[in-house]
Amino acid sequence: MGIHPKIGITGLPRSGKSAVLAKVLEMLEDERRREISARGGDGYGTDIIGGMRTEPVVVNSERVGYKVIDIKTGAEGIIAHKEIDSRLRVLGYGIDLEALEAVAIPAIEHARDYSEVIVIDEIGKFAVESEEFVNMVRSALEQDKPTLLALHKKSRHPLLQDIRRRDDARILEVTPVNRALLPYKIHKLMRETY
């Protein structure tokens, strides 16, 4: 087990997991840029944060699906949608594993190999349907790098169970009470090692 924390953010749907994660990333980016410019570099082009984010696809203020985004390149793919006609359906959404694998796998692989911080948002009901995704996450977790994971609260998938059991994992739940302060706490945990 490495020295860098694997921080899992969990919480009920709409608890603000993604907002907490986005805030932490912003703080890390800002800080590293300041450190680099203090040393005379411009900080752009350094590979600080890599990995993937998941965002809802909203039409007329209704969630109709989810897309995955490569943090580094901005590439995106719709991984779950009410209109996708797929044999694989989860929570009423059709799942497109090819789109997931085309975006998420290279994003996580790049972060594993080149980025300072690995982000995987989120490991949830849709993504764990892909064995390739699960294997890529496992290989990213073998790296001793600060890692931020958003975890589906109720999933009993073996991957999530394994993450929760890790000695170097800190699992933090987002609640209405701690939502505003949690990014600062996570940032501090990550700073302690890096």
Backbone as JSON Lines, residues from 0, in Angstrom:
{"i":0,"aa":"M","n":[0.85,-1.19,0.0],"ca":[0.0,0.0,0.0],"c":[0.89,1.25,0.0]}
{"i":1,"aa":"G","n":[0.48,2.22,-0.78],"ca":[1.32,3.4,-0.93],"c":[1.03,4.44,0.13]}
{"i":2,"aa":"I","n":[1.71,5.55,-0.01],"ca":[1.51,6.63,0.95],"c":[0.41,7.58,0.51]}
{"i":3,"aa":"H","n":[0.09,7.56,-0.79],"ca":[-0.89,8.53,-1.27],"c":[-2.3,8.01,-1.05]}
{"i":4,"aa":"P","n":[-3.19,8.87,-0.55],"ca":[-4.53,8.39,-0.22],"c":[-5.38,8.14,-1.46]}
{"i":5,"aa":"K","n":[-6.22,7.11,-1.35],"ca":[-7.27,6.89,-2.33],"c":[-8.53,7.4,-1.64]}
{"i":6,"aa":"I","n":[-9.04,8.52,-2.09],"ca":[-10.17,9.13,-1.39],"c":[-11.46,8.85,-2.17]}
{"i":7,"aa":"G","n":[-12.36,8.16,-1.5],"ca":[-13.65,7.84,-2.11],"c":[-14.7,8.78,-1.58]}
{"i":8,"aa":"I","n":[-15.39,9.43,-2.51],"ca":[-16.49,10.32,-2.11],"c":[-17.79,9.59,-2.42]}
{"i":9,"aa":"T","n":[-18.62,9.47,-1.41],"ca":[-19.88,8.77,-1.63],"c":[-21.02,9.64,-1.11]}
{"i":10,"aa":"G","n":[-22.24,9.23,-1.4],"ca":[-23.38,10.02,-0.96],"c":[-24.59,9.61,-1.77]}
{"i":11,"aa":"L","n":[-25.74,10.0,-1.3],"ca":[-26.98,9.67,-2.02],"c":[-27.0,10.41,-3.36]}
{"i":12,"aa":"P","n":[-27.81,9.92,-4.31],"ca":[-27.95,10.65,-5.57],"c":[-28.33,12.1,-5.29]}
{"i":13,"aa":"R","n":[-27.76,13.0,-6.05],"ca":[-28.02,14.45,-5.94],"c":[-27.5,15.05,-4.63]}
{"i":14,"aa":"S","n":[-26.6,14.32,-3.95],"ca":[-26.06,14.84,-2.68],"c":[-25.01,15.91,-2.93]}
{"i":15,"aa":"G","n":[-24.51,15.98,-4.17],"ca":[-23.47,16.96,-4.46],"c":[-22.08,16.36,-4.56]}
{"i":16,"aa":"K","n":[-21.99,15.04,-4.78],"ca":[-20.67,14.38,-4.94],"c":[-19.86,15.06,-6.03]}
{"i":17,"aa":"S","n":[-20.49,15.28,-7.19],"ca":[-19.76,15.84,-8.32],"c":[-19.29,17.25,-8.05]}
{"i":18,"aa":"A","n":[-20.12,18.02,-7.35],"ca":[-19.74,19.41,-7.03],"c":[-18.55,19.43,-6.06]}
{"i":19,"aa":"V","n":[-18.55,18.52,-5.1],"ca":[-17.44,18.44,-4.15],"c":[-16.15,18.08,-4.91]}
{"i":20,"aa":"L","n":[-16.28,17.1,-5.78],"ca":[-15.13,16.65,-6.56],"c":[-14.59,17.79,-7.43]}
{"i":21,"aa":"A","n":[-15.5,18.48,-8.11],"ca":[-15.08,19.57,-9.0],"c":[-14.34,20.66,-8.22]}
{"i":22,"aa":"K","n":[-14.82,20.95,-7.02],"ca":[-14.19,21.98,-6.18],"c":[-12.77,21.55,-5.77]}
{"i":23,"aa":"V","n":[-12.61,20.29,-5.4],"ca":[-11.28,19.79,-5.01],"c":[-10.32,19.91,-6.2]}
{"i":24,"aa":"L","n":[-10.79,19.53,-7.38],"ca":[-9.93,19.58,-8.58],"c":[-9.5,21.01,-8.86]}
{"i":25,"aa":"E","n":[-10.45,21.92,-8.72],"ca":[-10.15,23.34,-8.96],"c":[-9.07,23.82,-7.97]}
{"i":26,"aa":"M","n":[-9.2,23.43,-6.7],"ca":[-8.23,23.85,-5.69],"c":[-6.85,23.27,-5.98]}
{"i":27,"aa":"L","n":[-6.8,22.0,-6.37],"ca":[-5.51,21.37,-6.67],"c":[-4.84,22.03,-7.87]}
{"i":28,"aa":"E","n":[-5.64,22.26,-8.93],"ca":[-5.1,22.89,-10.15],"c":[-4.53,24.27,-9.83]}
{"i":29,"aa":"D","n":[-5.33,25.08,-9.13],"ca":[-4.91,26.46,-8.81],"c":[-3.6,26.44,-8.05]}
{"i":30,"aa":"E","n":[-3.56,25.57,-7.06],"ca":[-2.4,25.54,-6.19],"c":[-1.14,25.11,-6.93]}
{"i":31,"aa":"R","n":[-1.28,24.06,-7.76],"ca":[-0.11,23.58,-8.51],"c":[0.36,24.65,-9.5]}
{"i":32,"aa":"R","n":[-0.58,25.34,-10.13],"ca":[-0.2,26.4,-11.07],"c":[0.57,27.49,-10.35]}
{"i":33,"aa":"R","n":[0.09,27.85,-9.15],"ca":[0.8,28.87,-8.36],"c":[2.2,28.41,-8.0]}
{"i":34,"aa":"E","n":[2.32,27.15,-7.58],"ca":[3.64,26.61,-7.21],"c":[4.58,26.65,-8.41]}
{"i":35,"aa":"I","n":[4.04,26.25,-9.58],"ca":[4.89,26.19,-10.77],"c":[5.29,27.59,-11.22]}
{"i":36,"aa":"S","n":[4.33,28.53,-11.16],"ca":[4.69,29.9,-11.6],"c":[5.64,30.55,-10.6]}
{"i":37,"aa":"A","n":[5.55,30.15,-9.33],"ca":[6.51,30.66,-8.34],"c":[7.94,30.21,-8.7]}
{"i":38,"aa":"R","n":[8.01,29.07,-9.37],"ca":[9.33,28.58,-9.79],"c":[9.71,29.08,-11.19]}
{"i":39,"aa":"G","n":[8.84,29.92,-11.76],"ca":[9.18,30.51,-13.05],"c":[8.58,29.83,-14.27]}
{"i":40,"aa":"G","n":[7.8,28.76,-14.05],"ca":[7.13,28.13,-15.21],"c":[5.74,28.71,-15.34]}
{"i":41,"aa":"D","n":[5.02,28.35,-16.41],"ca":[3.65,28.9,-16.5],"c":[2.61,27.9,-16.0]}
{"i":42,"aa":"G","n":[3.0,26.67,-15.79],"ca":[2.06,25.72,-15.19],"c":[1.08,25.12,-16.17]}
{"i":43,"aa":"Y","n":[1.03,25.67,-17.37],"ca":[0.1,25.09,-18.34],"c":[0.82,23.97,-19.07]}
{"i":44,"aa":"G","n":[0.07,22.96,-19.45],"ca":[0.7,21.83,-20.11],"c":[1.26,20.81,-19.13]}
{"i":45,"aa":"T","n":[1.28,21.14,-17.84],"ca":[1.69,20.11,-16.89],"c":[0.49,19.22,-16.64]}
{"i":46,"aa":"D","n":[0.78,17.95,-16.47],"ca":[-0.29,16.97,-16.4],"c":[-0.67,16.76,-14.94]}
{"i":47,"aa":"I","n":[-1.43,17.7,-14.4],"ca":[-1.73,17.64,-12.97],"c":[-2.81,16.6,-12.7]}
{"i":48,"aa":"I","n":[-3.94,16.75,-13.38],"ca":[-5.1,15.91,-13.09],"c":[-5.54,15.19,-14.36]}
{"i":49,"aa":"G","n":[-5.76,13.89,-14.23],"ca":[-6.27,13.13,-15.37],"c":[-7.34,12.18,-14.9]}
{"i":50,"aa":"G","n":[-8.06,11.61,-15.86],"ca":[-9.11,10.66,-15.52],"c":[-10.42,11.05,-16.15]}
{"i":51,"aa":"M","n":[-11.52,10.65,-15.53],"ca":[-12.82,10.88,-16.14],"c":[-13.86,11.37,-15.15]}
{"i":52,"aa":"R","n":[-14.8,12.14,-15.69],"ca":[-15.94,12.62,-14.91],"c":[-17.21,12.12,-15.58]}
{"i":53,"aa":"T","n":[-18.26,12.0,-14.79],"ca":[-19.57,11.64,-15.32],"c":[-20.52,12.79,-15.06]}
{"i":54,"aa":"E","n":[-21.3,13.15,-16.06],"ca":[-22.27,14.24,-15.89],"c":[-23.63,13.8,-16.4]}
{"i":55,"aa":"P","n":[-24.69,14.28,-15.75],"ca":[-26.02,13.97,-16.27],"c":[-26.28,14.69,-17.58]}
{"i":56,"aa":"V","n":[-27.06,14.04,-18.45],"ca":[-27.56,14.7,-19.65],"c":[-28.97,15.15,-19.31]}
{"i":57,"aa":"V","n":[-29.21,16.46,-19.37],"ca":[-30.48,17.01,-18.92],"c":[-31.22,17.64,-20.1]}
{"i":58,"aa":"V","n":[-32.49,17.27,-20.26],"ca":[-33.33,17.87,-21.29],"c":[-34.59,18.37,-20.61]}
{"i":59,"aa":"N","n":[-34.91,19.66,-20.79],"ca":[-36.07,20.25,-20.11],"c":[-36.08,19.92,-18.62]}
{"i":60,"aa":"S","n":[-34.95,20.17,-17.99],"ca":[-34.72,19.93,-16.55],"c":[-35.04,18.5,-16.08]}
{"i":61,"aa":"E","n":[-35.0,17.55,-17.01],"ca":[-35.16,16.15,-16.62],"c":[-33.89,15.4,-17.02]}
{"i":62,"aa":"R","n":[-33.41,14.53,-16.12],"ca":[-32.25,13.69,-16.43],"c":[-32.67,12.61,-17.41]}
{"i":63,"aa":"V","n":[-32.04,12.59,-18.57],"ca":[-32.4,11.56,-19.55],"c":[-31.23,10.59,-19.78]}
{"i":64,"aa":"G","n":[-30.07,10.92,-19.2],"ca":[-28.94,10.02,-19.4],"c":[-27.71,10.54,-18.69]}
{"i":65,"aa":"Y","n":[-26.58,9.91,-19.0],"ca":[-25.3,10.3,-18.4],"c":[-24.22,10.24,-19.46]}
{"i":66,"aa":"K","n":[-23.29,11.2,-19.36],"ca":[-22.15,11.14,-20.28],"c":[-20.87,11.09,-19.48]}
{"i":67,"aa":"V","n":[-19.86,10.53,-20.1],"ca":[-18.54,10.44,-19.47],"c":[-17.61,11.37,-20.24]}
{"i":68,"aa":"I","n":[-16.73,12.06,-19.51],"ca":[-15.86,13.08,-20.1],"c":[-14.42,12.81,-19.68]}
{"i":69,"aa":"D","n":[-13.51,12.84,-20.66],"ca":[-12.07,12.73,-20.38],"c":[-11.61,14.1,-19.88]}
{"i":70,"aa":"I","n":[-11.15,14.16,-18.63],"ca":[-10.78,15.44,-18.01],"c":[-9.69,16.15,-18.79]}
{"i":71,"aa":"K","n":[-8.78,15.36,-19.35],"ca":[-7.6,15.94,-20.02],"c":[-7.93,16.45,-21.42]}
{"i":72,"aa":"T","n":[-8.65,15.63,-22.19],"ca":[-8.85,15.96,-23.62],"c":[-10.21,16.58,-23.89]}
{"i":73,"aa":"G","n":[-11.15,16.41,-22.94],"ca":[-12.51,16.9,-23.19],"c":[-13.36,15.97,-24.04]}
{"i":74,"aa":"A","n":[-12.78,14.84,-24.48],"ca":[-13.57,13.86,-25.26],"c":[-14.74,13.38,-24.4]}
{"i":75,"aa":"E","n":[-15.89,13.18,-25.02],"ca":[-17.02,12.67,-24.23],"c":[-17.84,11.65,-24.99]}
{"i":76,"aa":"G","n":[-18.59,10.86,-24.24],"ca":[-19.47,9.86,-24.84],"c":[-20.69,9.69,-23.96]}
{"i":77,"aa":"I","n":[-21.83,9.46,-24.6],"ca":[-23.07,9.19,-23.84],"c":[-23.05,7.71,-23.45]}
{"i":78,"aa":"I","n":[-23.03,7.45,-22.15],"ca":[-22.9,6.05,-21.72],"c":[-24.24,5.44,-21.29]}
{"i":79,"aa":"A","n":[-25.2,6.3,-20.94],"ca":[-26.5,5.79,-20.51],"c":[-27.55,6.79,-20.96]}
{"i":80,"aa":"H","n":[-28.64,6.29,-21.55],"ca":[-29.68,7.21,-22.03],"c":[-31.0,6.46,-22.11]}
{"i":81,"aa":"K","n":[-32.06,7.17,-21.79],"ca":[-33.39,6.55,-21.88],"c":[-33.7,6.07,-23.29]}
{"i":82,"aa":"E","n":[-33.12,6.78,-24.29],"ca":[-33.43,6.45,-25.69],"c":[-32.52,5.38,-26.28]}
{"i":83,"aa":"I","n":[-31.44,5.04,-25.57],"ca":[-30.55,4.01,-26.12],"c":[-31.26,2.67,-26.06]}
{"i":84,"aa":"D","n":[-31.34,2.01,-27.21],"ca":[-32.0,0.72,-27.28],"c":[-30.93,-0.35,-27.09]}
{"i":85,"aa":"S","n":[-30.83,-0.83,-25.87],"ca":[-29.76,-1.77,-25.57],"c":[-30.33,-2.92,-24.77]}
{"i":86,"aa":"R","n":[-29.77,-4.11,-24.97],"ca":[-30.2,-5.25,-24.13],"c":[-29.83,-4.97,-22.69]}
{"i":87,"aa":"L","n":[-28.76,-4.17,-22.53],"ca":[-28.28,-3.86,-21.19],"c":[-29.0,-2.61,-20.7]}
{"i":88,"aa":"R","n":[-29.9,-2.78,-19.72],"ca":[-30.62,-1.63,-19.17],"c":[-30.42,-1.59,-17.66]}
{"i":89,"aa":"V","n":[-30.13,-0.39,-17.15],"ca":[-29.94,-0.22,-15.71],"c":[-30.76,1.0,-15.3]}
{"i":90,"aa":"L","n":[-31.61,0.84,-14.3],"ca":[-32.43,1.96,-13.79],"c":[-33.2,2.66,-14.9]}
{"i":91,"aa":"G","n":[-33.64,1.9,-15.89],"ca":[-34.44,2.5,-16.97],"c":[-33.62,3.16,-18.07]}
{"i":92,"aa":"Y","n":[-32.3,3.11,-17.96],"ca":[-31.44,3.67,-19.01],"c":[-30.84,2.54,-19.84]}
{"i":93,"aa":"G","n":[-30.74,2.77,-21.15],"ca":[-29.98,1.87,-21.99],"c":[-28.51,2.22,-21.84]}
{"i":94,"aa":"I","n":[-27.66,1.19,-21.77],"ca":[-26.23,1.41,-21.51],"c":[-25.43,1.17,-22.78]}
{"i":95,"aa":"D","n":[-24.52,2.09,-23.08],"ca":[-23.64,1.94,-24.23],"c":[-22.21,1.72,-23.73]}
{"i":96,"aa":"L","n":[-21.85,0.45,-23.6],"ca":[-20.53,0.13,-23.05],"c":[-19.41,0.54,-23.99]}
{"i":97,"aa":"E","n":[-19.67,0.52,-25.31],"ca":[-18.63,0.92,-26.25],"c":[-18.26,2.38,-26.06]}
{"i":98,"aa":"A","n":[-19.27,3.22,-25.86],"ca":[-19.0,4.66,-25.63],"c":[-18.23,4.84,-24.32]}
{"i":99,"aa":"L","n":[-18.63,4.1,-23.31],"ca":[-17.94,4.17,-22.02],"c":[-16.46,3.79,-22.19]}
{"i":100,"aa":"E","n":[-16.25,2.65,-22.85],"ca":[-14.88,2.15,-22.98],"c":[-14.03,3.04,-23.88]}
{"i":101,"aa":"A","n":[-14.64,3.64,-24.89],"ca":[-13.89,4.48,-25.83],"c":[-13.37,5.75,-25.15]}
{"i":102,"aa":"V","n":[-14.1,6.25,-24.14],"ca":[-13.68,7.48,-23.46],"c":[-12.98,7.19,-22.14]}
{"i":103,"aa":"A","n":[-13.62,6.37,-21.3],"ca":[-13.13,6.2,-19.93],"c":[-11.81,5.43,-19.87]}
{"i":104,"aa":"I","n":[-11.67,4.4,-20.7],"ca":[-10.46,3.56,-20.61],"c":[-9.2,4.36,-20.93]}
{"i":105,"aa":"P","n":[-9.15,5.05,-22.1],"ca":[-7.93,5.83,-22.37],"c":[-7.72,6.96,-21.36]}
{"i":106,"aa":"A","n":[-8.8,7.54,-20.84],"ca":[-8.67,8.64,-19.88],"c":[-8.0,8.15,-18.59]}
{"i":107,"aa":"I","n":[-8.46,7.0,-18.09],"ca":[-7.91,6.47,-16.85],"c":[-6.49,5.95,-17.08]}
{"i":108,"aa":"E","n":[-6.28,5.34,-18.23],"ca":[-4.94,4.82,-18.55],"c":[-3.92,5.96,-18.61]}
{"i":109,"aa":"H","n":[-4.31,7.05,-19.25],"ca":[-3.4,8.2,-19.34],"c":[-3.1,8.75,-17.94]}
{"i":110,"aa":"A","n":[-4.15,8.88,-17.12],"ca":[-3.95,9.39,-15.77],"c":[-3.04,8.47,-14.97]}
{"i":111,"aa":"R","n":[-3.26,7.18,-15.13],"ca":[-2.45,6.19,-14.4],"c":[-0.97,6.35,-14.75]}
{"i":112,"aa":"D","n":[-0.69,6.6,-16.04],"ca":[0.7,6.61,-16.51],"c":[1.36,7.99,-16.41]}
{"i":113,"aa":"Y","n":[0.58,9.07,-16.53],"ca":[1.21,10.38,-16.69],"c":[0.75,11.47,-15.72]}
{"i":114,"aa":"S","n":[-0.43,11.36,-15.14],"ca":[-0.93,12.49,-14.34],"c":[-0.45,12.39,-12.89]}
{"i":115,"aa":"E","n":[-0.47,13.53,-12.22],"ca":[-0.1,13.52,-10.8],"c":[-1.24,13.0,-9.93]}
{"i":116,"aa":"V","n":[-2.46,13.32,-10.34],"ca":[-3.64,12.93,-9.56],"c":[-4.6,12.19,-10.5]}
{"i":117,"aa":"I","n":[-5.11,11.05,-10.03],"ca":[-6.06,10.26,-10.83],"c":[-7.47,10.53,-10.31]}
{"i":118,"aa":"V","n":[-8.39,10.82,-11.24],"ca":[-9.79,11.05,-10.86],"c":[-10.68,10.06,-11.6]}
{"i":119,"aa":"I","n":[-11.54,9.38,-10.85],"ca":[-12.51,8.48,-11.47],"c":[-13.89,8.78,-10.86]}
{"i":120,"aa":"D","n":[-14.7,9.48,-11.65],"ca":[-16.03,9.93,-11.22],"c":[-17.03,9.47,-12.28]}
{"i":121,"aa":"E","n":[-17.87,8.53,-12.08],"ca":[-17.97,7.83,-10.81],"c":[-17.96,6.35,-11.1]}
{"i":122,"aa":"I","n":[-17.65,5.59,-10.05],"ca":[-17.73,4.15,-10.17],"c":[-19.11,3.79,-9.67]}
{"i":123,"aa":"G","n":[-20.01,3.55,-10.6],"ca":[-21.4,3.38,-10.2],"c":[-22.07,2.29,-10.99]}
{"i":124,"aa":"K","n":[-23.36,2.36,-11.0],"ca":[-24.2,1.29,-11.54],"c":[-23.94,1.02,-13.02]}
{"i":125,"aa":"F","n":[-23.57,2.07,-13.77],"ca":[-23.43,1.87,-15.22],"c":[-22.06,1.31,-15.57]}
{"i":126,"aa":"A","n":[-21.02,1.98,-15.07],"ca":[-19.66,1.68,-15.52],"c":[-19.22,0.27,-15.12]}
{"i":127,"aa":"V","n":[-19.68,-0.22,-13.97],"ca":[-19.21,-1.54,-13.52],"c":[-19.73,-2.67,-14.4]}
{"i":128,"aa":"E","n":[-20.65,-2.35,-15.33],"ca":[-21.12,-3.36,-16.28],"c":[-20.01,-3.72,-17.27]}
{"i":129,"aa":"S","n":[-18.99,-2.87,-17.37],"ca":[-17.88,-3.12,-18.29],"c":[-16.71,-3.75,-17.54]}
{"i":130,"aa":"E","n":[-16.38,-4.97,-17.93],"ca":[-15.26,-5.66,-17.3],"c":[-13.95,-4.93,-17.58]}
{"i":131,"aa":"E","n":[-13.85,-4.37,-18.79],"ca":[-12.64,-3.64,-19.18],"c":[-12.45,-2.4,-18.28]}
{"i":132,"aa":"F","n":[-13.57,-1.72,-18.0],"ca":[-13.52,-0.55,-17.11],"c":[-13.05,-0.97,-15.71]}
{"i":133,"aa":"V","n":[-13.66,-2.03,-15.2],"ca":[-13.33,-2.51,-13.85],"c":[-11.84,-2.85,-13.77]}
{"i":134,"aa":"N","n":[-11.32,-3.53,-14.8],"ca":[-9.9,-3.91,-14.79],"c":[-9.0,-2.68,-14.86]}
{"i":135,"aa":"M","n":[-9.41,-1.68,-15.64],"ca":[-8.61,-0.46,-15.76],"c":[-8.58,0.29,-14.42]}
{"i":136,"aa":"V","n":[-9.71,0.35,-13.74],"ca":[-9.75,1.01,-12.43],"c":[-8.82,0.27,-11.46]}
{"i":137,"aa":"R","n":[-8.89,-1.06,-11.49],"ca":[-8.01,-1.83,-10.59],"c":[-6.55,-1.53,-10.86]}
{"i":138,"aa":"S","n":[-6.19,-1.42,-12.14],"ca":[-4.78,-1.18,-12.45],"c":[-4.38,0.25,-12.06]}
{"i":139,"aa":"A","n":[-5.3,1.2,-12.16],"ca":[-5.01,2.58,-11.73],"c":[-4.81,2.63,-10.21]}
{"i":140,"aa":"L","n":[-5.57,1.82,-9.49],"ca":[-5.47,1.83,-8.03],"c":[-4.16,1.2,-7.54]}
{"i":141,"aa":"E","n":[-3.49,0.47,-8.42],"ca":[-2.19,-0.1,-8.04],"c":[-1.09,0.95,-8.04]}
{"i":142,"aa":"Q","n":[-1.33,2.08,-8.7],"ca":[-0.34,3.15,-8.72],"c":[-0.35,3.9,-7.4]}
{"i":143,"aa":"D","n":[0.83,4.28,-6.94],"ca":[0.87,5.07,-5.72],"c":[0.75,6.55,-6.08]}
{"i":144,"aa":"K","n":[-0.48,6.95,-6.42],"ca":[-0.76,8.35,-6.75],"c":[-1.99,8.77,-5.98]}
{"i":145,"aa":"P","n":[-2.08,10.06,-5.62],"ca":[-3.32,10.52,-5.0],"c":[-4.47,10.26,-5.97]}
{"i":146,"aa":"T","n":[-5.52,9.64,-5.48],"ca":[-6.61,9.22,-6.34],"c":[-7.93,9.65,-5.71]}
{"i":147,"aa":"L","n":[-8.77,10.27,-6.54],"ca":[-10.09,10.71,-6.09],"c":[-11.14,9.9,-6.82]}
{"i":148,"aa":"L","n":[-12.02,9.25,-6.06],"ca":[-13.03,8.39,-6.66],"c":[-14.4,8.82,-6.16]}
{"i":149,"aa":"A","n":[-15.35,8.93,-7.06],"ca":[-16.73,9.08,-6.6],"c":[-17.34,7.68,-6.68]}
{"i":150,"aa":"L","n":[-17.93,7.25,-5.57],"ca":[-18.42,5.88,-5.47],"c":[-19.92,5.87,-5.28]}
{"i":151,"aa":"H","n":[-20.58,4.98,-6.01],"ca":[-22.02,4.85,-5.83],"c":[-22.29,4.28,-4.44]}
{"i":152,"aa":"K","n":[-23.17,4.93,-3.71],"ca":[-23.34,4.59,-2.29],"c":[-23.83,3.17,-2.06]}
{"i":153,"aa":"K","n":[-24.77,2.72,-2.88],"ca":[-25.42,1.46,-2.55],"c":[-24.86,0.26,-3.32]}
{"i":154,"aa":"S","n":[-23.94,0.49,-4.24],"ca":[-23.48,-0.63,-5.07],"c":[-22.76,-1.68,-4.23]}
{"i":155,"aa":"R","n":[-23.09,-2.95,-4.48],"ca":[-22.4,-4.04,-3.79],"c":[-21.39,-4.7,-4.73]}
{"i":156,"aa":"H","n":[-21.07,-4.04,-5.82],"ca":[-20.15,-4.63,-6.8],"c":[-18.79,-4.92,-6.13]}
{"i":157,"aa":"P","n":[-18.15,-6.06,-6.46],"ca":[-16.87,-6.4,-5.83],"c":[-15.82,-5.3,-5.92]}
{"i":158,"aa":"L","n":[-15.8,-4.56,-7.03],"ca":[-14.82,-3.47,-7.16],"c":[-15.01,-2.44,-6.05]}
{"i":159,"aa":"L","n":[-16.26,-2.05,-5.8],"ca":[-16.51,-1.05,-4.76],"c":[-16.23,-1.62,-3.38]}
{"i":160,"aa":"Q","n":[-16.58,-2.88,-3.2],"ca":[-16.3,-3.52,-1.91],"c":[-14.79,-3.52,-1.65]}
{"i":161,"aa":"D","n":[-14.01,-3.84,-2.68],"ca":[-12.55,-3.88,-2.53],"c":[-11.99,-2.5,-2.22]}
{"i":162,"aa":"I","n":[-12.52,-1.48,-2.87],"ca":[-12.02,-0.11,-2.62],"c":[-12.32,0.27,-1.16]}
{"i":163,"aa":"R","n":[-13.54,-0.04,-0.71],"ca":[-13.93,0.33,0.65],"c":[-13.04,-0.36,1.7]}
{"i":164,"aa":"R","n":[-12.53,-1.55,1.33],"ca":[-11.73,-2.33,2.3],"c":[-10.24,-1.97,2.29]}
{"i":165,"aa":"R","n":[-9.8,-1.16,1.34],"ca":[-8.36,-0.88,1.23],"c":[-7.84,-0.13,2.46]}
{"i":166,"aa":"D","n":[-6.62,-0.46,2.86],"ca":[-6.0,0.25,3.99],"c":[-5.71,1.7,3.66]}
{"i":167,"aa":"D","n":[-5.42,1.98,2.39],"ca":[-5.06,3.36,2.04],"c":[-6.26,4.16,1.53]}
{"i":168,"aa":"A","n":[-7.47,3.61,1.72],"ca":[-8.67,4.33,1.27],"c":[-9.3,5.11,2.42]}
{"i":169,"aa":"R","n":[-9.75,6.31,2.11],"ca":[-10.57,7.09,3.04],"c":[-11.89,7.32,2.34]}
{"i":170,"aa":"I","n":[-12.98,6.81,2.89],"ca":[-14.28,6.98,2.25],"c":[-15.04,8.07,3.01]}
{"i":171,"aa":"L","n":[-15.44,9.1,2.31],"ca":[-16.11,10.24,2.94],"c":[-17.49,10.41,2.31]}
{"i":172,"aa":"E","n":[-18.48,10.59,3.15],"ca":[-19.84,10.73,2.63],"c":[-20.24,12.21,2.57]}
{"i":173,"aa":"V","n":[-20.79,12.6,1.44],"ca":[-21.28,13.97,1.27],"c":[-22.69,14.06,1.87]}
{"i":174,"aa":"T","n":[-22.89,15.02,2.77],"ca":[-24.22,15.25,3.35],"c":[-24.52,16.74,3.21]}
{"i":175,"aa":"P","n":[-25.8,17.13,3.37],"ca":[-26.11,18.56,3.31],"c":[-25.31,19.36,4.34]}
{"i":176,"aa":"V","n":[-24.97,18.72,5.46],"ca":[-24.26,19.43,6.53],"c":[-22.79,19.68,6.2]}
{"i":177,"aa":"N","n":[-22.12,18.66,5.62],"ca":[-20.67,18.82,5.41],"c":[-20.3,19.24,3.99]}
{"i":178,"aa":"R","n":[-21.32,19.36,3.13],"ca":[-21.05,19.56,1.69],"c":[-20.14,20.75,1.41]}
{"i":179,"aa":"A","n":[-20.34,21.84,2.13],"ca":[-19.55,23.06,1.87],"c":[-18.1,22.91,2.34]}
{"i":180,"aa":"L","n":[-17.89,22.17,3.42],"ca":[-16.54,22.07,3.98],"c":[-15.75,20.87,3.48]}
{"i":181,"aa":"L","n":[-16.45,19.87,2.97],"ca":[-15.78,18.63,2.57],"c":[-14.65,18.84,1.55]}
{"i":182,"aa":"P","n":[-14.83,19.71,0.54],"ca":[-13.71,19.89,-0.41],"c":[-12.42,20.3,0.28]}
{"i":183,"aa":"Y","n":[-12.53,21.14,1.31],"ca":[-11.33,21.62,2.01],"c":[-10.68,20.48,2.79]}
{"i":184,"aa":"K","n":[-11.53,19.64,3.39],"ca":[-11.02,18.5,4.14],"c":[-10.29,17.53,3.2]}
{"i":185,"aa":"I","n":[-10.89,17.27,2.04],"ca":[-10.28,16.34,1.08],"c":[-8.97,16.91,0.55]}
{"i":186,"aa":"H","n":[-9.0,18.19,0.25],"ca":[-7.81,18.86,-0.26],"c":[-6.67,18.73,0.75]}
{"i":187,"aa":"K","n":[-6.99,18.93,2.02],"ca":[-5.99,18.83,3.08],"c":[-5.43,17.4,3.17]}
{"i":188,"aa":"L","n":[-6.31,16.41,3.09],"ca":[-5.87,15.02,3.13],"c":[-4.9,14.73,1.98]}
{"i":189,"aa":"M","n":[-5.2,15.31,0.83],"ca":[-4.34,15.06,-0.34],"c":[-3.02,15.81,-0.21]}
{"i":190,"aa":"R","n":[-3.08,16.99,0.37],"ca":[-1.87,17.8,0.54],"c":[-0.87,17.15,1.47]}
{"i":191,"aa":"E","n":[-1.37,16.41,2.45],"ca":[-0.48,15.86,3.46],"c":[0.56,14.93,2.87]}
{"i":192,"aa":"T","n":[0.29,14.43,1.67],"ca":[1.21,13.43,1.11],"c":[1.91,13.92,-0.13]}
{"i":193,"aa":"Y","n":[1.65,15.21,-0.5],"ca":[2.03,15.44,-1.9],"c":[2.47,16.86,-2.18]}
